[in-house]
């Protein structure tokens, strides 16, 4: 279907691309010095996975035009557009809150034109929060990088001025606090008191990140093969096959049977279980009830600690928990790990 004159254009780029469709708009004309003919000045609205999505973006732009050449676009404008692209209703609410908090600390940049912002403006924002934690300042720097990458992807800024920013707050790592063997036994002793203690044990006996577990769809789980497939992870090396320990198999069957949605784990109503819901309604109350002082992430560290204490093969441990990126070249290239080896290893946790 031919688009109206002046409406813009959508076409597919060559090659194997994640987002092969480009939406472009004519923003002006110029005289070609060689041919002396007028040529269009095209600006890119964005790159998209399919033609309908690209056409919708072009329609949105025509309904509410914004300055593609960045002459008047402010930091706040870019943040709003990035936010709309980045998050959905299913996004982790804790992640959304963290980025919102980071943006709230950038008020000095709100009304500045994005094209006028330079590294010293960004660095000044980071330096103004030297009394805050390293993690808080780090989130601001991450936000800057994401906004500039969005701008570069939309062909409206050529350079990422956030790449070389420095965080001057001293980094202090928090000690990792694994569940002790006695505490694990305490969890086992109370599994009949609360269904979600079983989920805490599943985390300990698999080493997965909480969001990796919550994003699992039923189709990602093979109870017959006693494994599940992490297809969405924080890192590329986190995409992997994870074994289900013999002790955990009945718990997996129970959770999947009770879930009324496509996800393997659900809340008490059978609906999708979010990180916010699990942490606030289940994990924290459980820790208080059992007088334990742990974060959800410490279940992952517990898995690694328990396997290390059982002298498990380090290469297999790295694979199970998604630390493949720190494997040696020999481990990564020459080691073939079968499911039976994964299951045998995870079963070492007493």
PLY file of the C-alpha trace (Angstrom):
ply
format ascii 1.0
element vertex 350
property float x
property float y
property float z
element edge 349
property int vertex1
property int vertex2
end_header
0.00 0.00 0.00
1.39 3.36 -1.06
1.57 5.98 1.70
0.32 9.54 1.06
2.80 12.13 -0.19
4.65 13.73 2.70
3.48 11.07 5.14
6.84 9.29 5.44
8.13 5.90 4.43
8.62 2.41 5.83
10.86 -0.22 4.27
12.85 -3.30 5.13
16.64 -3.13 5.47
18.88 -5.84 4.05
20.73 -8.37 6.15
19.88 -10.33 9.29
18.71 -7.71 11.80
16.74 -7.87 15.03
14.69 -4.84 13.92
14.84 -4.83 10.10
12.09 -2.28 9.35
12.90 1.42 9.32
10.43 4.31 9.53
11.62 7.63 8.07
10.19 11.08 7.57
11.12 13.94 5.25
12.11 16.94 7.37
13.35 19.23 4.63
15.01 19.59 1.24
18.48 20.49 -0.03
20.09 21.15 -3.41
22.47 18.44 -4.60
25.66 20.31 -5.60
26.40 17.88 -8.42
22.98 17.43 -10.01
21.54 20.80 -8.90
18.33 18.95 -8.05
16.38 19.07 -4.81
16.86 16.09 -2.53
14.93 15.06 0.54
16.45 15.34 4.00
15.24 12.19 5.76
15.27 11.63 9.51
14.82 8.23 11.13
11.94 7.70 13.53
13.14 4.26 14.57
13.86 0.62 13.74
11.20 -2.04 14.27
10.69 -5.81 14.22
7.90 -5.78 11.62
6.15 -3.50 9.13
2.90 -2.97 11.13
4.89 -1.75 14.17
6.93 0.61 11.98
3.77 1.96 10.32
2.23 2.56 13.74
5.31 4.50 14.86
5.11 6.60 11.70
1.40 7.21 12.34
2.11 8.21 15.95
4.71 10.68 14.74
2.33 12.22 12.21
-0.36 12.53 14.89
2.06 14.15 17.32
5.21 15.36 15.50
8.37 15.91 17.49
11.68 17.41 16.49
13.64 14.58 14.90
16.75 16.71 14.45
16.88 17.48 18.18
16.96 21.25 17.81
14.31 21.68 20.51
14.07 18.25 22.12
14.85 18.34 25.82
16.31 15.76 28.16
12.83 15.26 29.62
11.35 14.69 26.16
13.88 11.96 25.43
13.32 10.34 28.82
9.56 10.15 28.21
10.03 8.56 24.79
12.64 6.12 26.06
10.42 5.22 29.04
7.49 4.49 26.73
9.65 2.18 24.60
11.43 0.52 27.52
8.63 -0.43 29.90
5.31 -2.24 29.70
2.70 -3.22 32.26
4.64 -6.46 32.79
7.94 -4.71 33.55
9.52 -5.33 36.94
8.09 -2.60 39.18
11.29 -2.43 41.22
13.30 -1.74 38.04
10.83 0.94 36.96
11.08 2.59 40.39
14.87 2.59 40.26
14.96 4.35 36.88
12.27 6.81 37.97
14.32 7.64 41.08
17.42 8.13 38.92
15.53 10.47 36.58
14.19 12.46 39.55
17.79 13.28 40.45
18.49 14.81 37.03
16.34 17.94 37.37
19.28 20.16 36.34
19.03 18.63 32.85
15.25 18.51 32.41
14.86 21.61 30.23
18.22 21.44 28.49
18.15 20.59 24.78
19.63 17.14 24.33
21.85 18.50 21.57
23.34 21.04 23.99
24.23 18.58 26.76
27.92 17.78 27.08
29.88 15.36 29.31
30.60 18.03 31.94
26.84 18.60 32.41
26.31 14.89 33.03
29.36 14.60 35.28
28.14 17.54 37.35
24.92 15.68 38.07
26.82 12.59 39.24
29.20 14.68 41.36
26.31 16.44 43.09
25.33 13.14 44.73
28.64 12.21 46.35
26.81 11.82 49.66
24.71 8.97 48.27
25.50 5.29 47.85
27.53 4.01 44.91
24.51 2.02 43.70
22.29 5.11 43.54
24.82 7.15 41.55
25.52 4.16 39.34
21.83 3.99 38.40
21.96 7.60 37.21
24.94 6.79 34.98
23.16 3.72 33.62
20.13 5.89 32.81
22.33 8.39 30.93
23.80 5.55 28.86
20.39 4.13 28.04
19.05 7.53 26.94
22.03 8.16 24.66
21.81 4.66 23.18
18.12 5.31 22.48
19.04 8.56 20.74
21.73 6.85 18.65
19.33 4.04 17.69
16.82 6.67 16.53
19.49 8.49 14.54
19.08 11.78 16.37
22.45 11.95 18.19
25.72 10.49 16.91
27.78 10.22 20.09
27.25 8.75 23.55
28.50 11.41 25.95
27.79 9.14 28.94
30.36 6.48 28.08
33.30 7.85 30.06
31.59 9.36 33.09
33.20 8.69 36.48
31.53 7.72 39.73
33.51 9.31 42.54
31.62 7.61 45.36
33.62 4.73 46.82
32.17 1.31 46.06
31.53 -0.84 49.12
30.41 -4.38 48.41
27.87 -5.88 50.75
28.86 -9.19 52.31
27.07 -12.16 50.79
25.04 -13.97 53.40
24.23 -17.51 52.32
21.61 -19.59 54.11
23.39 -21.96 56.48
22.72 -25.70 56.41
20.72 -25.32 59.63
18.62 -22.55 58.08
17.92 -24.71 55.03
16.74 -27.45 57.38
14.53 -24.87 59.13
12.89 -24.13 55.77
12.33 -27.86 55.20
10.81 -28.17 58.66
8.19 -25.52 57.85
7.16 -26.40 54.28
3.69 -27.46 55.45
3.12 -24.06 57.08
3.46 -21.99 53.92
3.35 -23.00 50.23
5.88 -20.36 49.24
8.63 -21.80 51.44
8.79 -24.42 48.70
9.52 -21.66 46.21
12.39 -20.39 48.36
13.78 -23.91 48.38
13.40 -24.12 44.59
15.53 -20.98 44.33
18.19 -22.48 46.62
18.20 -25.82 44.79
18.58 -24.26 41.35
20.62 -21.05 41.73
18.39 -19.07 39.38
17.73 -15.37 39.75
14.24 -14.62 41.01
13.20 -12.90 37.77
14.48 -15.84 35.73
12.15 -18.07 37.74
9.16 -15.71 37.57
9.53 -15.31 33.79
9.39 -19.06 33.21
6.43 -20.19 31.14
5.03 -23.67 31.56
6.34 -24.49 28.09
9.87 -23.74 29.35
9.67 -26.61 31.86
10.22 -30.28 31.02
9.25 -32.34 34.05
9.98 -35.54 32.11
13.58 -34.50 31.43
13.78 -32.82 34.85
15.08 -29.49 33.50
13.82 -26.03 32.66
15.03 -23.52 30.11
15.91 -19.95 31.07
15.20 -17.98 27.90
15.16 -14.50 29.46
18.06 -13.52 31.69
20.00 -10.54 32.99
22.99 -11.60 30.89
23.55 -13.50 27.65
25.38 -16.27 29.52
22.31 -16.59 31.75
20.33 -18.21 28.94
20.74 -21.87 29.79
19.31 -25.25 30.76
18.85 -25.65 34.53
18.33 -28.99 36.31
15.46 -29.73 38.68
16.68 -31.50 41.80
14.93 -34.74 42.73
13.72 -33.17 45.98
12.20 -30.22 44.11
10.29 -32.18 41.46
7.06 -32.54 43.54
7.13 -28.79 44.28
7.44 -27.94 40.58
4.51 -30.21 39.72
2.40 -28.59 42.43
3.09 -25.00 41.36
2.53 -25.71 37.67
-0.75 -27.50 38.41
-2.08 -24.59 40.49
-1.10 -21.90 37.97
-4.05 -20.70 35.87
-1.85 -18.54 33.63
0.90 -19.40 31.15
3.62 -18.93 33.79
4.94 -21.79 35.90
4.63 -19.84 39.16
1.57 -17.89 40.20
0.09 -16.11 43.18
-2.61 -17.67 45.38
-5.23 -16.74 42.77
-3.39 -18.59 40.00
-2.39 -15.34 38.28
1.11 -14.27 37.26
3.42 -13.77 40.22
5.52 -10.61 39.99
8.76 -9.84 41.83
7.02 -7.09 43.80
4.25 -9.43 44.88
6.56 -12.31 45.78
9.00 -10.16 47.74
6.41 -8.12 49.66
3.69 -10.71 50.29
5.66 -13.93 50.59
9.44 -13.74 50.95
9.81 -10.91 53.51
6.99 -12.18 55.77
8.53 -15.66 55.64
11.91 -14.33 56.70
10.34 -12.41 59.60
8.24 -15.40 60.66
11.28 -17.70 60.73
13.55 -14.98 62.19
15.92 -15.16 59.21
17.80 -12.21 57.75
18.24 -12.83 54.02
17.51 -11.24 50.68
16.07 -13.16 47.73
19.39 -12.94 45.87
21.10 -14.82 48.70
19.26 -17.98 47.69
21.41 -17.93 44.54
24.61 -17.51 46.54
23.46 -20.33 48.81
23.22 -22.70 45.86
26.78 -21.91 44.80
28.06 -22.25 48.38
26.32 -25.58 48.94
27.64 -27.04 45.67
31.14 -25.81 46.48
30.99 -27.48 49.90
29.99 -30.73 48.17
33.05 -30.47 45.87
30.88 -30.21 42.77
32.55 -29.84 39.38
33.23 -26.07 39.08
32.53 -26.01 35.34
29.08 -27.54 35.82
28.34 -25.16 38.69
29.18 -22.18 36.47
26.85 -23.52 33.81
23.96 -24.16 36.19
24.00 -20.66 37.69
24.69 -18.87 34.41
28.31 -17.90 34.99
29.40 -19.23 31.60
31.01 -15.88 30.80
33.72 -16.57 33.41
34.53 -20.03 32.10
38.02 -20.52 30.80
38.43 -20.98 27.05
38.99 -24.70 27.57
35.82 -25.00 29.67
33.70 -23.05 27.20
34.91 -24.79 24.04
35.72 -28.34 25.00
33.22 -29.16 27.75
29.93 -30.80 26.76
27.50 -31.01 29.66
24.54 -33.36 29.44
21.30 -33.01 31.39
22.10 -36.08 33.49
25.32 -34.38 34.64
23.38 -31.23 35.59
20.82 -33.23 37.60
23.49 -35.31 39.31
25.30 -32.11 40.34
22.27 -30.24 41.70
21.30 -33.36 43.66
24.52 -32.97 45.66
22.85 -30.27 47.76
21.72 -32.18 50.89
0 1
1 2
2 3
3 4
4 5
5 6
6 7
7 8
8 9
9 10
10 11
11 12
12 13
13 14
14 15
15 16
16 17
17 18
18 19
19 20
20 21
21 22
22 23
23 24
24 25
25 26
26 27
27 28
28 29
29 30
30 31
31 32
32 33
33 34
34 35
35 36
36 37
37 38
38 39
39 40
40 41
41 42
42 43
43 44
44 45
45 46
46 47
47 48
48 49
49 50
50 51
51 52
52 53
53 54
54 55
55 56
56 57
57 58
58 59
59 60
60 61
61 62
62 63
63 64
64 65
65 66
66 67
67 68
68 69
69 70
70 71
71 72
72 73
73 74
74 75
75 76
76 77
77 78
78 79
79 80
80 81
81 82
82 83
83 84
84 85
85 86
86 87
87 88
88 89
89 90
90 91
91 92
92 93
93 94
94 95
95 96
96 97
97 98
98 99
99 100
100 101
101 102
102 103
103 104
104 105
105 106
106 107
107 108
108 109
109 110
110 111
111 112
112 113
113 114
114 115
115 116
116 117
117 118
118 119
119 120
120 121
121 122
122 123
123 124
124 125
125 126
126 127
127 128
128 129
129 130
130 131
131 132
132 133
133 134
134 135
135 136
136 137
137 138
138 139
139 140
140 141
141 142
142 143
143 144
144 145
145 146
146 147
147 148
148 149
149 150
150 151
151 152
152 153
153 154
154 155
155 156
156 157
157 158
158 159
159 160
160 161
161 162
162 163
163 164
164 165
165 166
166 167
167 168
168 169
169 170
170 171
171 172
172 173
173 174
174 175
175 176
176 177
177 178
178 179
179 180
180 181
181 182
182 183
183 184
184 185
185 186
186 187
187 188
188 189
189 190
190 191
191 192
192 193
193 194
194 195
195 196
196 197
197 198
198 199
199 200
200 201
201 202
202 203
203 204
204 205
205 206
206 207
207 208
208 209
209 210
210 211
211 212
212 213
213 214
214 215
215 216
216 217
217 218
218 219
219 220
220 221
221 222
222 223
223 224
224 225
225 226
226 227
227 228
228 229
229 230
230 231
231 232
232 233
233 234
234 235
235 236
236 237
237 238
238 239
239 240
240 241
241 242
242 243
243 244
244 245
245 246
246 247
247 248
248 249
249 250
250 251
251 252
252 253
253 254
254 255
255 256
256 257
257 258
258 259
259 260
260 261
261 262
262 263
263 264
264 265
265 266
266 267
267 268
268 269
269 270
270 271
271 272
272 273
273 274
274 275
275 276
276 277
277 278
278 279
279 280
280 281
281 282
282 283
283 284
284 285
285 286
286 287
287 288
288 289
289 290
290 291
291 292
292 293
293 294
294 295
295 296
296 297
297 298
298 299
299 300
300 301
301 302
302 303
303 304
304 305
305 306
306 307
307 308
308 309
309 310
310 311
311 312
312 313
313 314
314 315
315 316
316 317
317 318
318 319
319 320
320 321
321 322
322 323
323 324
324 325
325 326
326 327
327 328
328 329
329 330
330 331
331 332
332 333
333 334
334 335
335 336
336 337
337 338
338 339
339 340
340 341
341 342
342 343
343 344
344 345
345 346
346 347
347 348
348 349
